[in-house]
Structures are given as structure tokens and as C-alpha cells.
Amino acid sequence: MPEPDTSMMSRLTALCKRRGFVFQASEIYGGLNGFWDFGPLGTQLKNNLRDAWWRDMVECPPLGPDGKPLSIVGLDSSIIQHPKTWEASGHVAGFADLMVDCRETKQRYRADHIIVVKVLFKKKDNATTYTMQLSALDGDEASEVITRKAKKLIQKSGGGELLPINIGEGRPFTEIQDSETLALVIGPDAENPGTLTEPRAFNLMFPTYHGVFQNEESKVWLRPETAQGIFLDYKNVLDTSRVKPPFGVAQVGKSFRNEVTPRNFIFRTREFEQMEMEFFCAPEDGMMWYEFWVNERLRWWEAQGVKKENLYRHDIPDGERAFYSAATADIEYKYPFTAPNFGELEGVAYRTDYDLKQHQTHSKVNLEYIDQENGNRRYLPHVIEPASGLTRGLLVLLCEGYQYDESRASPEWLKIKPSLAPIKLGIFPLVNKDGMPEVAEKIYLDLRKHFTCQYDAKQSIGKRYARMDEAGTPFCATIDGESLKDNAVTVRDRDTAQQERVSIDRLREYVEKKLAG
Ligand code: GAP
């Protein structure tokens, strides 16, 4: 199996920091594990992805199988809801990961992320084969970590020969049931065996309190998903908007999960943003809409510039889905840290009427839809939910866009779909004199009303191109001496580095056409 391309991840992370896409949160205080800030370029790129989703979901949703536009409306519900919400949804009782503590290092891990590998070695001047049960976090560099640790421990015990390690024969920690083996396992960051606790359930919701007193009655939760706010407002939307099944309610917003092991940059974080849509339909149409949305969402990610071969539809088999789900497919992406495998980007779940039924029971409010066109038929709509991470989607755009090409002036550049790029047009006076800055400034003031522009007059043109390439800017316009005579500028294309002379009067139209294409 090829090694995961972690070097690309470290280069991308460094670029994100250097160019202001993503910063570690609270960096000046040493950072806070699982939390990230988005810098000027990252915020703009994230907003553009969010806006593209909103536009294609709410303002201009796809046509349904009958060729008619779907009806989807927007919502912005509270992050903190009545605590009964999370009892009804099952999050209080069931939203837990199995976690393991290490008594030696005080580290906490997700049990399903630890693999245990049996390592064999021979001591010096001794033919006997000894074993150690070493563990590491599954995935990137596990084999390297185990080898390094094994060598260190063998050295400590007086030296010896490490026999070949087969990481593929490692066992998930969760499979180790007997206390004898557990007592032998050396934790991922520990040096002594037997310091890992047995897995314990750990609720992922962040609790907080509302009001003056901090007690069980005032305890509330930060939402772990945006979806439940939609179910709570489903009836309000139905009663106040001119919608009837099939229809959708979409929401974008922050969610919080106290992940045991946040990792892989902004892939799994404790504070993140989701883009979720609940599509309410008649029970008998559920499977049809489910297939519709899985295909639609795959198509949408491709339309955002993600290559088809980097996307994968993973149908979750029976027995592995949430008990209420009649069908679920994950849309997965080939991240550098999962390659050649794929990791989740979005989940599309057929949730049946589970959520509405639960909220109806717990709130005692009738949530049935009365279909007046069909003899007042009453039913709880079934729900299809395409749920994706906005911040995870941003990571996909960054991974997909990241290019490394030694032959370019700046080897690192971001190939982002032009309409999503944080800056659409860089505007440069060739030199900062001879009337060029004045023309460039005028173009900047005019065009920034229509799309995001950046004026840059510092350093050589090559350096300015390089800066824009790293920011993923698709076009740069240079105003030179000729511009004052022919009223035209040189436009350089990020992807081909080709240059074209474009009249200043046509520059807006030129860029807008490319952005729409
Ligand atoms: N309402 C269903 C739901 O929340 P989920 O699969 O738990 O389903 C949906 O989350 C999406 O949210 C995921 O596919 C992922 O993109 C994103 N997501 C979930 N947990 C995340 C985390 N800790 N950090 C970043 N993104 C996360």
C-alpha cells in the first residue's frame, strides 16, 4: 500500500498559515486542540462555498424528476435549543464515542482510532523471540510510529533485533476484550504496558448553562448538528411559508462536538460549520428522493471543481447505519491523509419519520401534515438529509486545489474554481509611476463593486503573480505604459500562465464571463 501523502498536508497547512487561510485558534496562548480560525482568505473562500451551496439549494434548487423546480427554503435556528431537543433526538443517550485514557501520559483517544500491533524482536546473544503489544493511532504514519517506538524500547531493554513489522495485522483496540492482553498493551504515546483504560462512553456534546444558576435545571447543550433546529421549526415553516411536501428546509451554521481526537487539520474539529438540508416528502416517495439527492450531491461537489475520481459514493450497509435510517450513503473524498482510501465529506441519510416522530412524542405537539389535496390524508413526512461540513468542504477545496510545480515562479499555487476563489482579479500597475497607478486604481474602484479585486503595487510583477497564485486568484490584470495609449491591460490566467490583451472597457465582462463558465 502506498504511504499516505502527509508531506503534502504539511505543505498545505504551512501555506494556509502563511497566506492567511487558516490559523490555529488562540495561537498566542499555545493554541487550543480542535479549534481553528479562518484568516482573511480562508473566510472569503469559506463564504464563497457557503454561498454557492445556498444558491444551489435555496435560491436556485435543482429541478425535480418531473422537471419542475424543487421548493427549498432557508432557516437560521438557535445554536442553543431546549434541552429536551437532544433527549428526543437521541443525542443525550446515544451521541457518544468510546474513549480510552492513558494513565501514564494523561492523553485521551477514541478507542476506534487505536490499533494494536504485535511486535517481535530478539535480544542480543539470545535466540528467544520476545513480543511487545504496541499501539498507535490508526492511519497516517502508524507503521513509522510503531517502528520508532519499538526500536526505542528494544534499546532500553539492552538492545536486540526488531523483526519485520506487519502493520496490516494490527488489531483494532476495541477488539481486545481480555484483560490479560489489555495489561500488555503499550499506549500510543506511553512507554509502559497496561496504562490504557478500558473504553468508556463519552458524550460529545458541550454542556453549558442558561440563566443565573448553574445546576441540572439550567443545563443546556451547544448543538452538535444544525439538523435538529430544522425539525423543531418544521411546523412553523409549513404554517408560514407556501410550501407543502415535497419541500426542503436548509440551514448553514456552527456545530460543536467535543471530539475525543480532533485531527487532520480542519477535517475533524470541535467547532465546525455544517450545511444541512432536510427534505420532507410523502413516505412512499422516500427511496426515490434519497437516490435523487445522493446523485445530486455528488454532481454538486464535482461542479465545485472536485475531480470525479477523487469522490466516492459509499453505501453504508445494513447493520452499520443508524437504526432509524432506511438508507445512507456517504460522499467521500480522497484526502491526502486517507489516500489511497477515502474519508467522509458529506452524508446523505434517509431518516424516515424518526425525528418528527420523536419530537412529536416528546413535545406532545402534533407534527402531522394534512394533505388537503388528497382527502385530508394525515402523515408524518419522511426525511432525506444531505448533511455536509462547510469547514470540511473548505479542506476539500484546499486539498483539491493545491498544486506543486517546480517550473513555475512560485511552485505552490491553488487551482480553485474561479467563481469560488477568494480574490477574482489582481490589479497591478507595472511600475508605481508614469500614470499607471492612477489607471490601476480607477479600474480597482470600478471593478471591486462587481467581484473581489485586490490592488497590488509592491515588488516585481513575478512576485505579485506568485502571491496571487498562492491565494488561488484566477486572473491578474497589469496596467503598463501601453495601457495609457491603447486603453487595454494584460490579463494573465492563473492555470495556463498565458497572457491576453483586454480592453479596459471590456475587462469586467471578460472576467464575469470566465467566472460564469
Ligand atoms: N445531521 C447529520 C449529521 O450531522 P454527520 O455525518 O455527523 O451527520 C455531517 O455530520 C457532516 O458534518 C460530515 O459529513 C462532516 O462533513 C461534518 N462534520 C461532522 N463532524 C465534524 C467535525 N468534528 N469536524 C468537522 N466537520 C464535521
Boltz pocket constraint, residues with backbone or C-beta under 6 A from the ligand:
constraints:
  - pocket:
      binder: B
      contacts: [[A, 224], [A, 225], [A, 226], [A, 227], [A, 257], [A, 259], [A, 266], [A, 267], [A, 268], [A, 269], [A, 270], [A, 271], [A, 272], [A, 273], [A, 274], [A, 276], [A, 344], [A, 345], [A, 346], [A, 347], [A, 385], [A, 387], [A, 388], [A, 389], [A, 390], [A, 391], [A, 392], [A, 393]]
      max_distance: 6.0
